[in-house]
Amino acid sequence: MVDMARSASSRHFGTPLAAPQAPRIPVLAFGMSFGAFLVITYALCVGFDLLFPGQAMYQTWLRLLPGFTWLSWQSFALGAIEAFAYGWYVALIFAPLFNFFARRWR
């Protein structure tokens, strides 16, 4: 009699719900979007420097982007490539770390 009561109480009724998944950041989507964001920001900043030379911040670009000089088409292209590469650097480091810790502490 006790066994029947125990087996009846251990039955599950209904459809079991899936356990919630930890949030994930897809590395490819994050790398492409963050790289594009940095290229757009770089282009806007170079445009600002050209429109307002008295307030130009191109000295910052000279320090952040190796090989960048003010300003030629080749240098602008190199700066855009390096800005995109910085976006991928962040994505390749940040996204896996976030995914690891989100899975660990969900």
Buried (B, 14 or more C-beta within 10 A) or exposed (E): EEEEEEEEEEEEEEEEEEEEEBEEBEBEEBBBEBBEEBBEEBBEBBEBBEEEEEEBEBEEBBEEBEEBBBBEEEBBEBBBBBBBBBBBEBBEEBBEEBBEEBEEEE
